[in-house]
Amino acid sequence: MAIGDASWTPSIERDKKRRRKSVKTEEKKKEEKEKKIRKIQEEKIIAEGETYGAGIAPV
């Protein structure tokens, strides 16, 4: 959109930037949350040890 365009307003551009930033922030938060969950699950597996799987004999 050009500045001379009658339908262009600075507020539209600000809104677009705000939405893009919001989406990016939400995606980053989601990735961080998923990373924390994976880390917790990995720590839990390490602490418990493998309890089921191919080649694991019952104790």
PyMOL Python script that loads the backbone (N, CA, C, O; Angstrom):
from pymol import cmd

cmd.read_pdbstr("""\
ATOM      1  N   MET A   1       0.832  -1.168   0.000  1.00  0.00           N
ATOM      2  CA  MET A   1       0.000   0.000   0.000  1.00  0.00           C
ATOM      3  C   MET A   1       0.884   1.240   0.000  1.00  0.00           C
ATOM      4  O   MET A   1       1.860   1.317   0.746  1.00  0.00           O
ATOM      5  N   ALA A   2       0.554   2.164  -0.801  1.00  0.00           N
ATOM      6  CA  ALA A   2       1.304   3.402  -0.881  1.00  0.00           C
ATOM      7  C   ALA A   2       0.663   4.442   0.018  1.00  0.00           C
ATOM      8  O   ALA A   2      -0.521   4.356   0.345  1.00  0.00           O
ATOM      9  N   ILE A   3       1.450   5.416   0.408  1.00  0.00           N
ATOM     10  CA  ILE A   3       0.947   6.467   1.279  1.00  0.00           C
ATOM     11  C   ILE A   3      -0.179   7.243   0.591  1.00  0.00           C
ATOM     12  O   ILE A   3      -1.110   7.691   1.260  1.00  0.00           O
ATOM     13  N   GLY A   4      -0.110   7.407  -0.719  1.00  0.00           N
ATOM     14  CA  GLY A   4      -1.139   8.123  -1.448  1.00  0.00           C
ATOM     15  C   GLY A   4      -2.435   7.343  -1.599  1.00  0.00           C
ATOM     16  O   GLY A   4      -3.448   7.904  -2.017  1.00  0.00           O
ATOM     17  N   ASP A   5      -2.417   6.066  -1.267  1.00  0.00           N
ATOM     18  CA  ASP A   5      -3.603   5.220  -1.382  1.00  0.00           C
ATOM     19  C   ASP A   5      -4.634   5.652  -0.339  1.00  0.00           C
ATOM     20  O   ASP A   5      -4.310   5.787   0.841  1.00  0.00           O
ATOM     21  N   ALA A   6      -5.864   5.865  -0.774  1.00  0.00           N
ATOM     22  CA  ALA A   6      -6.911   6.363   0.118  1.00  0.00           C
ATOM     23  C   ALA A   6      -7.268   5.357   1.210  1.00  0.00           C
ATOM     24  O   ALA A   6      -7.730   5.766   2.276  1.00  0.00           O
ATOM     25  N   SER A   7      -7.073   4.054   0.986  1.00  0.00           N
ATOM     26  CA  SER A   7      -7.455   3.052   1.973  1.00  0.00           C
ATOM     27  C   SER A   7      -6.345   2.768   2.983  1.00  0.00           C
ATOM     28  O   SER A   7      -6.559   2.037   3.951  1.00  0.00           O
ATOM     29  N   TRP A   8      -5.182   3.332   2.767  1.00  0.00           N
ATOM     30  CA  TRP A   8      -4.053   3.086   3.664  1.00  0.00           C
ATOM     31  C   TRP A   8      -4.099   4.047   4.830  1.00  0.00           C
ATOM     32  O   TRP A   8      -4.298   5.248   4.646  1.00  0.00           O
ATOM     33  N   THR A   9      -3.916   3.524   6.028  1.00  0.00           N
ATOM     34  CA  THR A   9      -3.787   4.374   7.209  1.00  0.00           C
ATOM     35  C   THR A   9      -2.688   3.812   8.086  1.00  0.00           C
ATOM     36  O   THR A   9      -2.466   2.601   8.105  1.00  0.00           O
ATOM     37  N   PRO A  10      -2.004   4.671   8.807  1.00  0.00           N
ATOM     38  CA  PRO A  10      -0.936   4.190   9.696  1.00  0.00           C
ATOM     39  C   PRO A  10      -1.450   3.183  10.724  1.00  0.00           C
ATOM     40  O   PRO A  10      -0.715   2.281  11.124  1.00  0.00           O
ATOM     41  N   SER A  11      -2.690   3.328  11.149  1.00  0.00           N
ATOM     42  CA  SER A  11      -3.227   2.404  12.158  1.00  0.00           C
ATOM     43  C   SER A  11      -3.338   0.985  11.620  1.00  0.00           C
ATOM     44  O   SER A  11      -3.178   0.025  12.374  1.00  0.00           O
ATOM     45  N   ILE A  12      -3.610   0.837  10.328  1.00  0.00           N
ATOM     46  CA  ILE A  12      -3.679  -0.495   9.731  1.00  0.00           C
ATOM     47  C   ILE A  12      -2.313  -1.158   9.795  1.00  0.00           C
ATOM     48  O   ILE A  12      -2.206  -2.340  10.123  1.00  0.00           O
ATOM     49  N   GLU A  13      -1.276  -0.406   9.485  1.00  0.00           N
ATOM     50  CA  GLU A  13       0.085  -0.951   9.538  1.00  0.00           C
ATOM     51  C   GLU A  13       0.470  -1.304  10.967  1.00  0.00           C
ATOM     52  O   GLU A  13       1.080  -2.347  11.206  1.00  0.00           O
ATOM     53  N   ARG A  14       0.119  -0.442  11.919  1.00  0.00           N
ATOM     54  CA  ARG A  14       0.413  -0.740  13.328  1.00  0.00           C
ATOM     55  C   ARG A  14      -0.294  -2.016  13.763  1.00  0.00           C
ATOM     56  O   ARG A  14       0.291  -2.852  14.451  1.00  0.00           O
ATOM     57  N   ASP A  15      -1.551  -2.166  13.362  1.00  0.00           N
ATOM     58  CA  ASP A  15      -2.306  -3.363  13.720  1.00  0.00           C
ATOM     59  C   ASP A  15      -1.665  -4.614  13.135  1.00  0.00           C
ATOM     60  O   ASP A  15      -1.585  -5.644  13.805  1.00  0.00           O
ATOM     61  N   LYS A  16      -1.211  -4.531  11.893  1.00  0.00           N
ATOM     62  CA  LYS A  16      -0.550  -5.678  11.259  1.00  0.00           C
ATOM     63  C   LYS A  16       0.722  -6.052  12.015  1.00  0.00           C
ATOM     64  O   LYS A  16       0.974  -7.227  12.281  1.00  0.00           O
ATOM     65  N   LYS A  17       1.521  -5.036  12.358  1.00  0.00           N
ATOM     66  CA  LYS A  17       2.760  -5.292  13.104  1.00  0.00           C
ATOM     67  C   LYS A  17       2.440  -5.892  14.468  1.00  0.00           C
ATOM     68  O   LYS A  17       3.112  -6.823  14.912  1.00  0.00           O
ATOM     69  N   ARG A  18       1.416  -5.362  15.133  1.00  0.00           N
ATOM     70  CA  ARG A  18       1.026  -5.848  16.453  1.00  0.00           C
ATOM     71  C   ARG A  18       0.582  -7.309  16.382  1.00  0.00           C
ATOM     72  O   ARG A  18       0.935  -8.113  17.245  1.00  0.00           O
ATOM     73  N   ARG A  19      -0.194  -7.648  15.349  1.00  0.00           N
ATOM     74  CA  ARG A  19      -0.648  -9.040  15.185  1.00  0.00           C
ATOM     75  C   ARG A  19       0.530  -9.975  14.929  1.00  0.00           C
ATOM     76  O   ARG A  19       0.621 -11.051  15.520  1.00  0.00           O
ATOM     77  N   ARG A  20       1.439  -9.548  14.034  1.00  0.00           N
ATOM     78  CA  ARG A  20       2.601 -10.397  13.743  1.00  0.00           C
ATOM     79  C   ARG A  20       3.432 -10.625  15.003  1.00  0.00           C
ATOM     80  O   ARG A  20       3.878 -11.743  15.261  1.00  0.00           O
ATOM     81  N   LYS A  21       3.637  -9.577  15.781  1.00  0.00           N
ATOM     82  CA  LYS A  21       4.413  -9.689  17.012  1.00  0.00           C
ATOM     83  C   LYS A  21       3.706 -10.606  18.008  1.00  0.00           C
ATOM     84  O   LYS A  21       4.341 -11.422  18.674  1.00  0.00           O
ATOM     85  N   SER A  22       2.392 -10.462  18.100  1.00  0.00           N
ATOM     86  CA  SER A  22       1.609 -11.283  19.012  1.00  0.00           C
ATOM     87  C   SER A  22       1.698 -12.760  18.644  1.00  0.00           C
ATOM     88  O   SER A  22       1.891 -13.613  19.510  1.00  0.00           O
ATOM     89  N   VAL A  23       1.556 -13.054  17.363  1.00  0.00           N
ATOM     90  CA  VAL A  23       1.635 -14.443  16.897  1.00  0.00           C
ATOM     91  C   VAL A  23       3.020 -15.007  17.186  1.00  0.00           C
ATOM     92  O   VAL A  23       3.152 -16.136  17.660  1.00  0.00           O
ATOM     93  N   LYS A  24       4.042 -14.223  16.901  1.00  0.00           N
ATOM     94  CA  LYS A  24       5.413 -14.668  17.122  1.00  0.00           C
ATOM     95  C   LYS A  24       5.663 -14.935  18.610  1.00  0.00           C
ATOM     96  O   LYS A  24       6.310 -15.919  18.967  1.00  0.00           O
ATOM     97  N   THR A  25       5.150 -14.061  19.470  1.00  0.00           N
ATOM     98  CA  THR A  25       5.309 -14.232  20.906  1.00  0.00           C
ATOM     99  C   THR A  25       4.596 -15.489  21.382  1.00  0.00           C
ATOM    100  O   THR A  25       5.148 -16.253  22.174  1.00  0.00           O
ATOM    101  N   GLU A  26       3.381 -15.711  20.911  1.00  0.00           N
ATOM    102  CA  GLU A  26       2.625 -16.901  21.298  1.00  0.00           C
ATOM    103  C   GLU A  26       3.325 -18.178  20.840  1.00  0.00           C
ATOM    104  O   GLU A  26       3.367 -19.164  21.576  1.00  0.00           O
ATOM    105  N   GLU A  27       3.873 -18.159  19.624  1.00  0.00           N
ATOM    106  CA  GLU A  27       4.589 -19.333  19.121  1.00  0.00           C
ATOM    107  C   GLU A  27       5.815 -19.610  19.979  1.00  0.00           C
ATOM    108  O   GLU A  27       6.115 -20.764  20.285  1.00  0.00           O
ATOM    109  N   LYS A  28       6.521 -18.556  20.368  1.00  0.00           N
ATOM    110  CA  LYS A  28       7.710 -18.721  21.203  1.00  0.00           C
ATOM    111  C   LYS A  28       7.335 -19.301  22.566  1.00  0.00           C
ATOM    112  O   LYS A  28       8.020 -20.188  23.074  1.00  0.00           O
ATOM    113  N   LYS A  29       6.248 -18.799  23.157  1.00  0.00           N
ATOM    114  CA  LYS A  29       5.791 -19.321  24.446  1.00  0.00           C
ATOM    115  C   LYS A  29       5.419 -20.796  24.336  1.00  0.00           C
ATOM    116  O   LYS A  29       5.738 -21.596  25.216  1.00  0.00           O
ATOM    117  N   LYS A  30       4.737 -21.148  23.237  1.00  0.00           N
ATOM    118  CA  LYS A  30       4.323 -22.530  23.030  1.00  0.00           C
ATOM    119  C   LYS A  30       5.545 -23.438  22.897  1.00  0.00           C
ATOM    120  O   LYS A  30       5.574 -24.526  23.472  1.00  0.00           O
ATOM    121  N   GLU A  31       6.558 -22.993  22.136  1.00  0.00           N
ATOM    122  CA  GLU A  31       7.777 -23.779  21.964  1.00  0.00           C
ATOM    123  C   GLU A  31       8.486 -23.975  23.299  1.00  0.00           C
ATOM    124  O   GLU A  31       8.954 -25.074  23.596  1.00  0.00           O
ATOM    125  N   GLU A  32       8.568 -22.914  24.110  1.00  0.00           N
ATOM    126  CA  GLU A  32       9.222 -23.015  25.415  1.00  0.00           C
ATOM    127  C   GLU A  32       8.482 -23.990  26.325  1.00  0.00           C
ATOM    128  O   GLU A  32       9.106 -24.770  27.043  1.00  0.00           O
ATOM    129  N   LYS A  33       7.146 -23.943  26.294  1.00  0.00           N
ATOM    130  CA  LYS A  33       6.346 -24.846  27.120  1.00  0.00           C
ATOM    131  C   LYS A  33       6.561 -26.297  26.689  1.00  0.00           C
ATOM    132  O   LYS A  33       6.730 -27.180  27.529  1.00  0.00           O
ATOM    133  N   GLU A  34       6.553 -26.540  25.368  1.00  0.00           N
ATOM    134  CA  GLU A  34       6.779 -27.891  24.860  1.00  0.00           C
ATOM    135  C   GLU A  34       8.175 -28.384  25.223  1.00  0.00           C
ATOM    136  O   GLU A  34       8.358 -29.559  25.544  1.00  0.00           O
ATOM    137  N   LYS A  35       9.149 -27.499  25.174  1.00  0.00           N
ATOM    138  CA  LYS A  35      10.524 -27.858  25.522  1.00  0.00           C
ATOM    139  C   LYS A  35      10.614 -28.260  26.999  1.00  0.00           C
ATOM    140  O   LYS A  35      11.293 -29.228  27.341  1.00  0.00           O
ATOM    141  N   LYS A  36       9.923 -27.508  27.878  1.00  0.00           N
ATOM    142  CA  LYS A  36       9.912 -27.845  29.300  1.00  0.00           C
ATOM    143  C   LYS A  36       9.269 -29.207  29.531  1.00  0.00           C
ATOM    144  O   LYS A  36       9.759 -30.008  30.326  1.00  0.00           O
ATOM    145  N   ILE A  37       8.165 -29.462  28.825  1.00  0.00           N
ATOM    146  CA  ILE A  37       7.467 -30.743  28.980  1.00  0.00           C
ATOM    147  C   ILE A  37       8.363 -31.887  28.539  1.00  0.00           C
ATOM    148  O   ILE A  37       8.454 -32.902  29.230  1.00  0.00           O
ATOM    149  N   ARG A  38       9.033 -31.736  27.385  1.00  0.00           N
ATOM    150  CA  ARG A  38       9.944 -32.784  26.908  1.00  0.00           C
ATOM    151  C   ARG A  38      11.069 -33.035  27.909  1.00  0.00           C
ATOM    152  O   ARG A  38      11.440 -34.182  28.158  1.00  0.00           O
ATOM    153  N   LYS A  39      11.609 -31.962  28.480  1.00  0.00           N
ATOM    154  CA  LYS A  39      12.701 -32.097  29.445  1.00  0.00           C
ATOM    155  C   LYS A  39      12.236 -32.853  30.686  1.00  0.00           C
ATOM    156  O   LYS A  39      12.942 -33.726  31.191  1.00  0.00           O
ATOM    157  N   ILE A  40      11.051 -32.517  31.170  1.00  0.00           N
ATOM    158  CA  ILE A  40      10.502 -33.199  32.339  1.00  0.00           C
ATOM    159  C   ILE A  40      10.281 -34.676  32.035  1.00  0.00           C
ATOM    160  O   ILE A  40      10.595 -35.537  32.856  1.00  0.00           O
ATOM    161  N   GLN A  41       9.737 -34.968  30.847  1.00  0.00           N
ATOM    162  CA  GLN A  41       9.498 -36.362  30.473  1.00  0.00           C
ATOM    163  C   GLN A  41      10.812 -37.125  30.360  1.00  0.00           C
ATOM    164  O   GLN A  41      10.896 -38.272  30.798  1.00  0.00           O
ATOM    165  N   GLU A  42      11.832 -36.512  29.786  1.00  0.00           N
ATOM    166  CA  GLU A  42      13.133 -37.171  29.660  1.00  0.00           C
ATOM    167  C   GLU A  42      13.733 -37.437  31.034  1.00  0.00           C
ATOM    168  O   GLU A  42      14.272 -38.515  31.282  1.00  0.00           O
ATOM    169  N   GLU A  43      13.638 -36.446  31.933  1.00  0.00           N
ATOM    170  CA  GLU A  43      14.169 -36.629  33.288  1.00  0.00           C
ATOM    171  C   GLU A  43      13.429 -37.745  34.010  1.00  0.00           C
ATOM    172  O   GLU A  43      14.034 -38.510  34.761  1.00  0.00           O
ATOM    173  N   LYS A  44      12.137 -37.840  33.789  1.00  0.00           N
ATOM    174  CA  LYS A  44      11.333 -38.876  34.431  1.00  0.00           C
ATOM    175  C   LYS A  44      11.765 -40.257  33.933  1.00  0.00           C
ATOM    176  O   LYS A  44      11.888 -41.192  34.724  1.00  0.00           O
ATOM    177  N   ILE A  45      11.993 -40.385  32.632  1.00  0.00           N
ATOM    178  CA  ILE A  45      12.430 -41.658  32.061  1.00  0.00           C
ATOM    179  C   ILE A  45      13.799 -42.041  32.609  1.00  0.00           C
ATOM    180  O   ILE A  45      14.039 -43.204  32.934  1.00  0.00           O
ATOM    181  N   ILE A  46      14.687 -41.070  32.709  1.00  0.00           N
ATOM    182  CA  ILE A  46      16.032 -41.342  33.220  1.00  0.00           C
ATOM    183  C   ILE A  46      15.953 -41.775  34.682  1.00  0.00           C
ATOM    184  O   ILE A  46      16.649 -42.705  35.089  1.00  0.00           O
ATOM    185  N   ALA A  47      15.115 -41.113  35.469  1.00  0.00           N
ATOM    186  CA  ALA A  47      14.993 -41.435  36.891  1.00  0.00           C
ATOM    187  C   ALA A  47      14.379 -42.819  37.098  1.00  0.00           C
ATOM    188  O   ALA A  47      14.806 -43.563  37.981  1.00  0.00           O
ATOM    189  N   GLU A  48      13.381 -43.161  36.289  1.00  0.00           N
ATOM    190  CA  GLU A  48      12.714 -44.455  36.443  1.00  0.00           C
ATOM    191  C   GLU A  48      13.481 -45.572  35.761  1.00  0.00           C
ATOM    192  O   GLU A  48      13.417 -46.728  36.178  1.00  0.00           O
ATOM    193  N   GLY A  49      14.201 -45.221  34.718  1.00  0.00           N
ATOM    194  CA  GLY A  49      14.826 -46.235  33.906  1.00  0.00           C
ATOM    195  C   GLY A  49      13.786 -46.777  32.945  1.00  0.00           C
ATOM    196  O   GLY A  49      12.589 -46.554  33.126  1.00  0.00           O
ATOM    197  N   GLU A  50      14.230 -47.475  31.943  1.00  0.00           N
ATOM    198  CA  GLU A  50      13.279 -48.041  30.992  1.00  0.00           C
ATOM    199  C   GLU A  50      12.584 -49.221  31.653  1.00  0.00           C
ATOM    200  O   GLU A  50      13.240 -50.120  32.178  1.00  0.00           O
ATOM    201  N   THR A  51      11.270 -49.216  31.626  1.00  0.00           N
ATOM    202  CA  THR A  51      10.519 -50.282  32.284  1.00  0.00           C
ATOM    203  C   THR A  51       9.872 -51.225  31.296  1.00  0.00           C
ATOM    204  O   THR A  51       9.387 -52.296  31.662  1.00  0.00           O
ATOM    205  N   TYR A  52       9.868 -50.812  30.021  1.00  0.00           N
ATOM    206  CA  TYR A  52       9.250 -51.651  29.015  1.00  0.00           C
ATOM    207  C   TYR A  52       9.920 -51.379  27.691  1.00  0.00           C
ATOM    208  O   TYR A  52      10.173 -50.228  27.336  1.00  0.00           O
ATOM    209  N   GLY A  53      10.207 -52.435  26.963  1.00  0.00           N
ATOM    210  CA  GLY A  53      10.787 -52.262  25.653  1.00  0.00           C
ATOM    211  C   GLY A  53      11.318 -53.587  25.148  1.00  0.00           C
ATOM    212  O   GLY A  53      11.375 -54.579  25.874  1.00  0.00           O
ATOM    213  N   ALA A  54      11.698 -53.576  23.902  1.00  0.00           N
ATOM    214  CA  ALA A  54      12.234 -54.796  23.302  1.00  0.00           C
ATOM    215  C   ALA A  54      13.549 -55.171  23.969  1.00  0.00           C
ATOM    216  O   ALA A  54      14.445 -54.340  24.116  1.00  0.00           O
ATOM    217  N   GLY A  55      13.650 -56.411  24.362  1.00  0.00           N
ATOM    218  CA  GLY A  55      14.893 -56.919  24.936  1.00  0.00           C
ATOM    219  C   GLY A  55      15.069 -56.638  26.420  1.00  0.00           C
ATOM    220  O   GLY A  55      16.106 -56.972  26.992  1.00  0.00           O
ATOM    221  N   ILE A  56      14.084 -56.036  27.046  1.00  0.00           N
ATOM    222  CA  ILE A  56      14.205 -55.771  28.478  1.00  0.00           C
ATOM    223  C   ILE A  56      13.547 -56.929  29.210  1.00  0.00           C
ATOM    224  O   ILE A  56      12.346 -57.162  29.077  1.00  0.00           O
ATOM    225  N   ALA A  57      14.344 -57.645  29.978  1.00  0.00           N
ATOM    226  CA  ALA A  57      13.855 -58.803  30.711  1.00  0.00           C
ATOM    227  C   ALA A  57      13.160 -58.366  31.991  1.00  0.00           C
ATOM    228  O   ALA A  57      13.577 -57.395  32.622  1.00  0.00           O
ATOM    229  N   PRO A  58      12.098 -59.077  32.383  1.00  0.00           N
ATOM    230  CA  PRO A  58      11.445 -58.739  33.648  1.00  0.00           C
ATOM    231  C   PRO A  58      12.386 -59.019  34.811  1.00  0.00           C
ATOM    232  O   PRO A  58      13.173 -59.964  34.777  1.00  0.00           O
ATOM    233  N   VAL A  59      12.294 -58.199  35.819  1.00  0.00           N
ATOM    234  CA  VAL A  59      13.182 -58.331  36.986  1.00  0.00           C
ATOM    235  C   VAL A  59      12.495 -59.029  38.107  1.00  0.00           C
ATOM    236  O   VAL A  59      13.088 -59.227  39.167  1.00  0.00           O
TER     237      VAL A  59
END
""", "prot")
cmd.dss("prot")
cmd.show_as("cartoon", "prot")
cmd.util.cbc("prot")
cmd.orient("prot")
